[in-house]
Amino acid sequence: MLFASGKYLIFLAIVFFVYWLLAGRRRAPVFFLLLASYYFYALWNPWCLVFLVLISAVDFGSALAIAWTSRPTVRRLFVLVSVVIDVGCLLAFKYFNFFSASAAELLSKLGRPASPLVLNLVLPLGLSFITFRSLGYVIDVYRGTTQASKRPLEYFTFVAFFPTLIAGPIVRAGELLPQFSEPPTLTSEQGGRAIFLIMLGMIKKIAIADFLANNLVDRVFDQPQLYSSLETLAAIYGYALQIYCDFSGYTDIAIGSALLLGFKLPENFNSPYRAIDLRDFWRRWHITLSKWLFDYVYVSIGGLRKRRLNLYRNLMLTFLIGGLWHGAAWTFVVWGVMHGLGLSVNHAWEALRKRLKLKPRRVWWSNALSILLTFNFVCLTWVVFRAESLPHAWEVLRRLGAMQFASGNLAVAVLSVLGAGYVAHWFPQRAVEGIGRGWVWLPAPMQAAIVVLVALGLYYVSGTQAQFIYGNF
């Protein structure tokens, strides 16, 4: 069930009314949310519920066992159990065929041909997000930063909570789990903000992301040899905007949906293409994943300790894992390596600047140049991320360097949406927040009229709907 669809809005409306009818009872609202979340997930594939329940049960039990004992060996053993089960599911469903095929190809090049062993398994939807969320809880309990839950109903609902189930945000247990034990409340201001976020997410997804995908990006990336350098450049910038609007649109809908039920989710995006360097970009892009990788991978393998070379090694390993997390393909590996190298250069420059006692220049043109360089580097990495293979990525880049400037395939509507999308991205945050506050204070009939007009507009511009990009991960 796509978030940006009428079916989802009907589902959300039913869940909303039943949930608040049950809100006066003790545990019935949470139990209903669990059933609704399992139903939402089962629409993809009912058999995949087995793994959702398995991961929830194993990690709930492991956390209780860790909290119950103080013996370091036993505590590490139960952390290992969760890691083996969670990561094992990821390896079996998402990575086994990739590693098997890569190993067979390597053996063939070494003169020992071999057929890859292939597992014909259906990848459970959102498995990467589910395992990261649940495994993070076990590690937090082990580190003593979160108390182990003794309520399986609340924990199973935390893992399966439908707004975050398919593509995040990767909510920490300490952020969301306690909210299931609190009496549910919803103010008119929260309700108004929730509707505004859902509407904003729908606009981003349908009017910008899907429109650019259908009318520019997919055409160029599917057959790059048919397009000029200028058209290829427009498609690359188009994909950068598409993936941002697609994913941040999903996040807006997820946060708005949760808020309608009285739950607050963390921010996941903060105008990432306004970043002045790559470190700043990762503080703004997919914030919950960035923090998860930092806390559970980067810190666990050493972080900033010891020699500076170890810092670069740890950055490379962290983003290699981050790249593989996105998908089992060499394009994602290279994408992760590119960001790891970029961040290493970023850290090396900062270290050199401090050693030479050079003060950073805070003039407008210096910041503008830094933003421009960062944005174009990120767009370069998006080419590899979007391509079906490394040769395909090279073909797109080769067309970019062909120095052909025909623009016959760049329709006015496409350029208008592309320009409007980037202008909106650069809109002052204070102004956006002001629009949100203004929406909340509008009378309900006026809000309803605007929602209807937006819905009609989206229906008019909508074409072929695509799955949320990050739903594939």
N, C-alpha and C positions, 0 to 999 in steps of 0.2 A: 504494500500500500504506500504510494508516494505521498510525502508530506504535502506537496503542492498539487493536491487533487481534491475534488469534491468529496470523494469517498472518505478521505482522512478527516475533512472538516465535519462530516456527518458523524464519524466515529468519535471525534473529539467532543462534539456537542452532546452525544449520548453519555459518554464518560463523565463529562462535566456535570450534567443534571443528576445522574444517579449518584455520583460521588458526593455531591453536596446534600442530597437527600439523606445519605447515610452519615453525614458528618457529625451528627450528634451522638452517635454510638461509639463505643470504645475502640474496637479493632476492625469493625466492618469496613470502614473506608479503605484501609490499607489492604485488606484481603481482596476487596473489589478491584483495587488498582493492580494487584498481582495477577488476578484473573484477566483483566483487560490487557495487561502487558503481554501475558502469555498468548492470548488470542491474537493480538497484533503481530507477534513474532511468528505464530503458527501459520498465518496467512501466507508467509513466504514458503515454509516447508515444515509441516507438523513434526517430522522426525527430528528436526534440528533442536526441538525443545529438550530432547534428551541431554544434549551437551550443555545447554543453558542451565538445566537443573543440576547436572553433574558438577559443573564448575562451581556453582553456588554452594552445593552441599560440601564438596571437598574443602573449599576455602573457608566456609563457615566453621567446619569441624577443626581445620588446622589452626585457625585463629584462637578458638576456644582452648585447644591443647597447648598452644604457645603461652596463653595467659595463665593456664592452670599450673604450669611447671616453671621452676626457676633454673633448671639444669640447662646450661648452654648447649650441650650436645643434643638433647632432646628437642629444644627449641629450634635449633638449626635443621634437625631432621624433618620437622613438620613444615618449615619453610621450604625445604627441598621437595617435599611431597607436593605442595601447591605449585611450585615452579615446574616440576616434572609433568603434572597433569595439565596445567594451563598452557605451558609452552609446548608440551607434547601434542595437544590438540591443534595448536597453530602449525606445528611442523607436519603433522599428518595430513591436515586438510589443505593447508596453504602452500607449503614449501617442499613437500616430499617429491612431487613430480618434477619440480624445478631443479632440485639438487640431483635427482636421478638422471634427468636428461643431460644436465651439465657434466656429470661424471661420465656418462656414456660417450658424450662428444669428446671429452678429454682423452678417454681411452682410445677412441678411434683415431685421434690425431697422433697418439703414441704408437699406432700400429697394432692395437689390440681391440678390434671392433667388438662392440657389445650393445645389446638392445636394452634401452632403459626400462626399469620396472615402473609401471604406471598404476596408480590407485584411482579408480573411478569413483571419487567421493564428491558429494555435493557440499560446497563450501557454505557453512552456516553464515547467514547474513550478520555483518557487524561483529564477527568473531574477534577481530583485533581489539576493538573497543571494549568488548565484554571482558576479555582476558586481562587487559591492562587495568581496567577498573577494579576487578575482583582481586587480582594479584597485588595491586597497590595496597589494598586494605590489609592483606596478610603481612606484607612487609612493614606497614605502619604499626600494626600490633606488635610485631617482633621488635621494632625499634622503640616502642613505648610511646609513640606520638598519638596513638588512637587506642581507646579501650575496646576490647573484644565484645562484640554484641552477643547477648544471650537470648535474643529474640529472632528465631529463624524466619518468621513471617516478614519482619522489617528488613532483614538482610536480603532475603530472596527478592523482595520488591525493589530494594536498592539496586541490585544487579540487573533486574529485568525492566526497570522503570522505562516505559515506552518512549518518552520524549528523547531519552539519551541512548536508546538501545541500538540504533542502526549506525549512527555516525557521531556520537558524542553530544556535548562536550564530555571529556574524560573526568567525571566528577569524583573527587576524593570522598571516601567514606565519612571523614570528619565534617565535610561540607553538607552532605545530603542525608546520611543515615539518621542523625538526631532529629531531622525534620519529620520523619515518619512517626516519631513518638510524641510530637507536640500536637495540641489541639489545632485542627485546620482553621485558618482564617483567610478571608479575602475581602479587601476594601474595594470601594468603587474606583479608587485611584489605581490600585494594582490591576483590576480588571480592565480598565481603560488602557493601561500601558501594555497589558498582555495582547489585547486585540491589535494595538498599534504595531507591536513587534511581529505578530503573525502576518499582518497585512504588508509590512515592510519586507519580510522574508519572501512572501509570495511575489512581490514586485521584482525583487532581486533575482529570484529563481526563474520566473516565467518571462518577464519583460526584458531582462538583460541576459542572463546566463543561457537560457534555452534559445533565445532569439539569435544570439551571436553564434552559438554552436551550430544551429540549423542553417544559418545564412552565410557563414564565413568560415569559422574555425574547422569544422568537420570536413568541409569541402577541400580546403587547402591542405590539411594534414593527411587526408585520404589519398589525394593525388597531387603532391607538391609540384611535380614536373609540368603541370598545366598552368601554373601561376607565376607571375612576375615577382621580382624582389620586393617591390613596394607592397604588393598584395600579400606576400608571405610575411612581411614585417607587420602588416595590419593584423594578420591572423595570429601572430605570436603575441602581440599586445592584446588582441581579442581574447586569446586563451587565458592570459594573465588576469584579465577582468572577469572572464567566464568562471574560472575556478574560484576566484574570490567571491563573486556574487552567489555562485552555487553553494559554496560551503558556509559562508557567513549568512546566506539566506536560510539555509537549513538550521543554523544555530539560532537565528532570530525566531524561527518557528518553534524550535525546541524550547527555548527559554520562555517564549510567550505561552506555549502549551502548558509547561510546568507551572508558570505563574498563575494561570487560570485555575489550577488545582491547589494553589497556595504554597508552592515550592519555589525556592530561589536557586537558580543555577549560576555558575560563575561565567564571567565574560570570556569569550574565546577569540575575539578579533578587536583590533584597535588601529584601524587605518594603516595596514602593513606597508603599503606602497609609499608611505610618507617617511619611512625609516631612513635614518642618515647613515647607517652602516648595517652590516649583516647581523651583528649582535642585536641591534635595535629591531631589525626585522623579525627575529625569532622571539622578541619580547612582545610582538604585535600579532604575529601569525600563529594560528592554532595554539593559543597560549596554554591550554590545558595539556596538550601533547608535549610542548616544549618543556613545561615544568615537570611533567612525568619523566621524560627522558633525562632531565638534569638530576632529579632527586633519586631515581631508581636505577639509572644506568651510569651516568657520568660520575655521580658521587660514589656509587658502589665500586667502580673500577679505579678509584683513586682521585678523581677530580683535579684540584689544583695542587695537590701535595707533591713534595719532592721536586725533581728537576723540571724545567720548562719544557723539555722535550717530551716528558710524560704528559704534560697538558695537551700538546698537539696530538700525541698518540690517543689520548682519551677522547679528544674531540672527534678524531677520525673514527674511532670505534663506535662512539655514541651515534654519529650520523650515518655510519654504515648500517647499524641496527635500525635507525630511524628510516633509512631508505628501504631496507628489506621489509619493515613493518608495513609500508605502503603497498607492497606487492612482490610476488615471486617472479622477478624479471631483472635482467642485467641493466635495463634502463633505470630502475629504481636504485640499484646498487650504485651506478655512476652518479645519479642525482644526489644521493647521500654523500658520496665521496667529494663531489663538487662543493657542497655546502660545508663539509668538514674542512676541506682545503681553504675555502673562503674565510671561514671563522678563524682558522689557524693564522692566516695572513693578517686578519684583523687584529688578533691578539699580539702577533709579533710586532706590528706597527705601533700599537699602543705601548708595548714594552720599550721599543726603540725611542719613541717620542718622550717617555718619562726619563729614560737614561740620558738623553740629550737635553732634557729640561726644556722641551719645546712646548709652548702653551698652545692649546687648540684654538684655531681662529673661529670666531663666532660671527663672522660677517655673512650677509645674506647670500652672496655669490658662492662662498665656500660651502655653506649648507646645501644650496641648490645643486652644486656639482656633486656633492656626496650622495644626495638623494637620487640624482640622475644615474650615477654609476651603480649604486646599489640596486635600483629598479631594473636596469638593463642586465645586470648580472643575474638577478632572480629570474628575469624573462628568459635568459639563455638556459638556465637550469630547467625552466618549465618546458622548453622544447624537448629535452631528453625525457622529462617526466611524462609528457603527453604522447610521445612517439611509441609505436608498437614494437620497435626494435632499435638497436643502435645504428644499423645501416639506414633505417628510416629516418632517424634523427639527423644523421649526416646528410641525407638527401634534402631535408628541409633547410638545413644550414647552407648547403651548397646553392640552393635556389636563392637564399637570402643574399649570397655574395655574387650572384650572376650579373648584378648591375643592370637589371631590366626594370623599367619604371612604368609599364603599362598599368592602368587603373580601371579598366573596363569592368572588372568583377567587383568593384567596390561601390555598391549601391548607396545612394544618399541615406536611405533608412539605416543601413548598417553603420555608416560613418556617424550618423546622428546619435545612435544608441551608444556607440563606442565613446564618442566625445562626451555625451551626457553622463555616462557611467563614471568616467574618470573625473569629471567636474564634481559630481556628487561625492566621490571618494575624497576629494580635496575640500569639500565643504567644511567650514569650521565646526568643530565638535560642539562648541557652545551653541551654535545656531541649531544643530540637529537636536540637541537636548531641549532647546527652547520649543522646537516644533513638537516634540514629544509631550512636553508639559502643556502646550496649547491644545493638543489633541485631547488630553485627559480632561481639560476643563470645558470642552465642547458639550453642549446638551446631547443627551442620548439619541434623539431623533436625527440630529445633524450627523452624529457619528455613523448611525445606521445608513443614512443617505450616502455618505462618502464611501462606506464599505461596499454598498451596492454598485456605485459608479466605478470603483476600482475593480470590482469583480467583473463587471461588464467589459471594462477596458482590457483586462487580462484575458478574458475569453476571446475578445476580438483579435488580440495580437498573438495568442498562443498558437503554436504549431505542434510538432511532434514533441511530446514530453520525454525527457531523459531521466534516467535514474540519477540520484545525487551522486556526484563523482566519488565522494568519500564513503558512500555506502558500499562501494566495491572493496573497501579495505578492511 
